[in-house]
Amino acid sequence: MQTPSTSRLRPLLLVSIAILAVLTGCAGVGSQQSDLPTAEAVEGSLADLDAVNATVVSTLDGTRITARQTVFEVGTDRRRSTTQTGETRSLVVANDSVTWRYDRAANTVQRTRRVEGDQQSTTSISRAMRSIFGRLNAPADESEREAALDPLVLPAAGSGGPQPFTGQVESFENASLHYRGTGTVAGREAYVVEAVPQADVNTANITLWIDQEWYYPLQWNSTIVVDTERRTVRTTYRNVTFNPAIPAGTFTFDPPANVTVTERKIVSRTFGTSGELAAASEMAIPDPDVPEPLEFDSARYFDDNGTVRTSLQYTNGSATLRVTKSEPRGDSGTLPEGDRLDINGQEAVIQSFESGTSLIWSCDGYRYTVFGDAPRETVRAVGESIDCG
C-alpha cells in the first residue's frame, strides 16, 4: 500500500485534530455507567489543570508520522514544541499573539502575528468533557440525552488551541456515544469512549481515551479516507505530566543573529450576522439562497498575510452548509478533479466525500466553494443562487 506524501499527510492530521468537533450533531448515548464521574466532577478537575508536558506521537495505519515534545498551557496558545517529521526537525514557540517557527536546517524563522476578533470563541476542553460525561451518565429514559453534544476541538498535538481553519471533517449526524470501559495509555488509567454513526451514514468511528484523574484526552483514533481507502490516524500522549513546573521564558523565542526571518499576519474574526461580516470586509459578501430548514449560524473573516477568505455557515442543528469566498492563492484558476458542470456561465467541479458534497468554481478573480451535508442538487442550487463579484 502506497504511503501518502508528507504534504498530503498534513491535512489528514488536521482532520484528526479537529474530528471531534463533529459531535455537534444529535447524539444518542449507550452503555451508561453509574461508576463514571459526574459532569460537575469532570469540570472541577479540569478547572485545576493549567499545563501539560508530553511527547505526542501521531501514526497513520501504525506508521509514525510525527513525534513532538511539547509543553503548553491549557486553554491558551502558549506552547513550546519540537517536532520530528521524517528527517525534518522544527521548533515552534508561541504565546497568545505571536508564533515562531524555526527550521534549523534551512536557517529560517517564520514569525506569525495573530489578531483574534472579540466576537470569536471556541469551546473549551472542560465544557466539552462535561458534555460527554453528562450524556454518558444520563438515564436511559431521559429525553435530554438526545440533545446535541457540545463540540470538542482537540489541541494540535499540544498546541493548547485549535487551528484557525481545520478543513472538512466527517459529520456524525445522529451518532451514538458509548462507554467502552477502561484502558491504559502511557501508564495512566483512562475511560474509553466511542462515537458510532448510524448504519446508513458513511462516516467512521471515533474512539477517545480520557485520563481518569484529569479528564484530559490522552489518545484519540479516527478513520479517514485516502484515495477510497480507509486509513486510521492515532494521536497518543506519552511521558505525560500534568501541571508541570514551567521555567520562565519557555514561551519566548529570540531568533539567532544570522537567521532569515519572514513575517506573517493572521486576522481571524467571527460575526453573528452577515451584515457585520460585510462591514468588516472590503470583499462583497455572497447572499446565497439556502433552503429550509437550514438557517444562518455564523460568519467568518480570515486574513492570512493579505489573502482574505470569508465564509457563511448555515445549520439545522445537525447538518451544516458553508459558503466560502476567497481571494486567489497560487494557481487558483486550476479546478480539482471531479464532475464538471456550469454555474452561471463558469466551469465548476462538484465532488462527493464521506464528509459531504463540495462545489468549487472561480469568477471575477475569486474562488467560491459551497460545502455541506446536503444532496448534490441542493449544493448546486445554492451555488447557482450566488452572484459573482
N, C-alpha and C positions, 0 to 999 in steps of 0.2 A: 504493500500500500504506500503510495507516494505521500511524503510528509509535506505539508504546506510550507511555503517560504516564510521568513520572519516577517516580511511586510504584510502577509496575509494573516499571520497569527495575531498581529496587534489588535485588529477589530474583534477577533474572536475572544481575546482576553477582556476587552471592554464589555462584550456581551456577557461574559461570565461574571464580571464585576457587578454589572447592573441588573442581572437577570431577575433578582427577587423583587425588583420594582413592579413586576407584572402581577404581584399579588393584590393589586388594587381591584381586581375583578371579584365577583361574588364567590365566596368560598364556603363550602361545607366542611365540617370537621368530623373526623372519625377517630376512634380509639382514645377517647378521653380518659385520663388517668387521675385519680384522686391524689396521688403522691407527687404530682407536678407542683412546682412553686406557683403561687398566685401571681397575677399580673402586677399587683402592688409590690410584692417582694422583689420581682424582677426589676421593676422600675427603681426601687430603692437601692438595690445593689449597683445598678448601672450609674446612679447618681453619684456614687463614690468612686467611680472609675475615671481617672484623669489621664492615664497614659499607658501605652503598651510598647514593649520591646520584643521583637521576634524575628526569626528567619521565616520568610514567606516563600513557599515553593509552588509554582504552577506547572501542571503537566497536561499534555494532550495525549489521550489514549495510553497513559502510563509513561510517556517520554517527557523528560523535563524540558520545559520551555524557558522559564526564568527562575532564578533564585535571588532573593532580595533580603538583605539585612536591613531592618528598619526600626526606627523608634519614632513614635508620633503621639501627639496629644489628641485624645478622643474629643470629637465634636469641633475641632478646629482644623485649619490647613497646615499647622506647624508639624513638620516631619523632617527626618534625615534618613535617606535610603541609598544604599549601594547595591546596584543591580548587575547581575551577570546574565547576559543573553548570548549563548554560544561563546564566541571569543571576545565579545564586546562587553566592556565594563564601564558603568557610568555612575555618577553621583548626583543625587537630587537633594537639594536643601530648600525648604520652604518655610515661610511664615505666613501671616494672614493676608499679605498683599503682594509678595514677591516670591518667585520660584527661580532658583538657579539650577541649570542642568549642565554638568561638567563632564565632557568627554576627554579623558586624559590622553588617549591615543591620538585624537585629532587636534588636541590642544585648543579646544573651543569651549566657550560658555555661552549658553543662551539664557538671558535674563528676561523673565516674563513677569509683567506687572498686571495684576488683576484688579478690575473695578467691578464690584458687585452692586447692583441696584438695591435700594432699600426695600423694595417690594418682593425681592426674591427670597425664597425659603426652601429648605429641604427637610425631609422627615428624618429625625434622629434615630440612631440605633435603639435608644431607650424606648421611644414611642412605638417603634416597630416591634420590638421584643414584647412589650406589654400587650400589644395587639395579638401577637401569635399565641402567647401563653393564655391570654384571656379567652381566645377561641378554643384552645385545646382543653381548657377547664370547663367550658360551657356545658351544662346538662344537655342530654340528647334531645330533650323536648323543648329546649329554649329556642324561640324563633330568632333571637338576635344572632345566633351562631351563623346564620346565613348572610349576615351583614358583611360589607366589604372590609378586608383587612387593610390596615394602614400600610403604605408602601415602605419597602426597605431597600435602600441603595447601599450596597456593601462597599466599604472603602477599597480604593485601588491598591490592593496588597499593602495596606498600611499607610495610605495617604491621609487618612483621617477625614476625607470628604469625597463626594462623588465627582466624577468628571463633568465638565460643562455640558458636553453632548456625548452620549454613550452609544449612539446608533440605535438600530432597530432591535428590539428584544421580543421574545416569543410571548404571546398573550395567553394567560391562564384563566380565560373566561370559564366560570363555573368549576374551577379546580377544587379538589378536596384537600384538606390539611390533615395529616395523620401523624400521631406519635408512634415512633418505631423503637422505643426502648432507649437503652443507653449504649454508649460506646466509649472508646478511649482514643484521644488524639494528643500526641506529644506527651503521653504520660498523664494526661488530665482527663477526668471523667466528664462526659458530655451527654446531653439529651439529643436524640436523633429525631428530626422532624422532616417529613416528606410532603411536598406538594404534588398532587397527582391530578392531571387533567381528565376530563370526561373522555370516554372511549371514542367519541366521534370528533374529537378535537385533535388536530395534527400538531401537538406540542409535546415536549418531553418532560420527564420528571425532574424536579429539583430536590436535592437532599442537603440538609443543613445540620451540622454538629454544633451544638451550643454549650459553652462551658457551664458546668453546674455551679460554680462559685460566683462568677462574674456575669454570666449570661451573655457573653460576647461570642460571636461566631468564630470557631476555631478551624472549621473546614466547610467547604461547600462544593458540591458536584453539580454540574449542569450538562445537558446534552445539546449539542449544536449540530447543524447540518452543513457539511462542506462538500460541494460537488455531488449532492444527493446521498452522501454517506453520513451516517450518524457518528459523531465523534464526542468523546467525553472529556470535558475540561474539569480539572480538580485544582482547587487552591487550598493550601494547608499551612497553618501557622505551626512552626516548630520552635523549640527552645524559647517558649513564650514566657515573659514576665509581665505581670500586671502591676501597675503603679510603680514602675522603676524610678530610681533617683536619676534625674536628668541634669547633667552638668550645664553650667552657664555657657552660653554661646553655641549650644548644639544646633539651634535653628538659625544661625547666621553663617554667611559664607563670604570670604574675601578672595576674589579671583587671583591666581598667580599673575605676576607682573607682565609676563610675556604671552599671556593667553589672548586669543581673539574673542571679543565679547560682541554678541549680537543682541539687539533689543526686540522684544515682542510685547505688545499690549493687548490684553483681552478685556473686553467690556461685556458683561452679561447682565441682562435685566429681565424681569418677568412682570407682566401687567395683567390687570384684571379685566381690561376691555381692549378691543382692537383699536378704539379711538386713542387710547393712551399710547399704544404702540405707534400709531401713525404720527402722533405729535412728537414722539421721540426719535423718529427716523426720517431721513431725507428720502428714503425709498418709498414709492407708492405701495400701499398695503393692499393685497387682494381682498375682494369681497365675494367669496365663493357662496354658491347656493348649496347648502348642506342639508340633506333630508332629515326629517324627524325619524326616530326620537333623539338623534344626535343634537346636542346643544353646546354652545360655546363654553369652553372651560378656562383657557388662559392664552396669553400671547407672550411671545419671547423675542428678545432682541439680543443678537450675539455679534460682536465686532472682534474679529481676530486679526489684529495688526492692520486694520484698514479695510479688510474684506468683511462685508456685513451680510448676515443671514437673519431673516425674520421668519417666524412661524406662528400659525394659529392652530390651536388644539381644540377638538370637539370630542365629547364623550356622551354616552348614555348610561354611565355607571359601570359598565363592563367593557364594551368595545370603545376604541379610540381611533380618531382620524385626525391626521395632521397635514396642514397645507404650509409648505415652505417655499420662500422666495429668497434667492441668494445672488450676490454678485459673483462674477466669474472668478474661478480659481484654476490656474493651469489650463489644460485643454478642455474647457467646459463645453465646447461645441461637439465633442465626441459623446455619443449616447452609448449606454451599456448594451450588452446583448439582451435580446428579448423580442417579444412580438411587436412589430411596428404598426402604428396607426396614426391617424391625423387628429390633431387637437387645434381647432380654429386655424387651419392652414399651416400648422407647424408639425414636422415629424416628431413623433413621440414614441416611447417604449413603455410597454406595460409588462410587469413581471409578477409572478405569484411565488410567495415564500410561505414557509410554515408560520411565519410571524405576521403575514398579511399580504396585501396587494399594493404594489408600488407603480406609480405613473410618473414619468420624467420627460420633460421637454424644455427647450430653450426658446426665448422670444425677446427681441429688443435688448439683447445683451444680458438677460437674466436667466437663471436656471430655476425652473418650477418643479416641485415634487408634491404629489398627493400620495400619502401612505396611510393605510389603516386596516383594521379588522372589518373589512367590508367586501361584498362581491365586486367583481371586475366592473360590472355595469354601473354600480354606484360610484366607484372611484373615477371611472371615465366621465360620468355625468358631472361630478364635482369639478374635474379638470376643465371640461368644456364650458363651465359657467364662469371661468376666470378670464378676465380681460388682460391683455399684455400691457406693459408699461409700468 
